[in-house]
Amino acid sequence: MKGIGIALIIIGCIGVLMGGMMFGDIGIAALIGAVTAILSGTGFIMANKRLPA
């Protein structure tokens, strides 16, 4: 789960950069998707810490 979380955070950060370059509604949609990926990755990492291995 930790690997998935880290991958989602990296993809989210790249998505924020790419969404910043886009114009209009497509840029807003890309930013929303990127923020969702970052939050999901954070959740996966937090869940990994709480669940016993």
Secondary structure, 3 states (H helix, E strand, C coil): CHHHHHHHHHHHHHHHHHHHHCCHHHHHHHHHHHHHHHHHHHHHHHHHHHCCC
